[in-house]
Amino acid sequence: KNPVKVNAVRAGFAAAFPLTALEVVAYDIPSGVSDQPWGEAETRQGALNRAENCLGAHCLGHGGAMPDFAVGVEGGVAECSLSSLHPGTPGLDSCTECFAFLAVMRSP
């Protein structure tokens, strides 16, 4: 129930559906990946796992009722190299970047 993630999802859906009253329900769902995912593949998998598990948690907590959407948000890190973008600038051979994946599932 990370408030930053919840507020980002709320803001995104409010922008996408400005005339719709929204109910955002947050669940404390494990991602099934490392505590700090490394690389795009692991981070993407964590977001997908969270979305799928949120869908299941909502159904369990609401008598089988499906939500309109289930969202998983996962932050990750990876090594990067900026030297190709800024040739001649020292210290850019190796860096670490952070990013997030969002998986949005729509109920059938």
Secondary structure, DSSP 8 states (H G I E B T S, - for coil): --HHHHHHHHHHHHHHSTTS-----------SS-SS-BSHHHHHHHHHHHHHHHHHHHHHHTTT---SEEEEEEEEEEEE--TTTSTT-TT-SSEEEEEEEEEEEE--
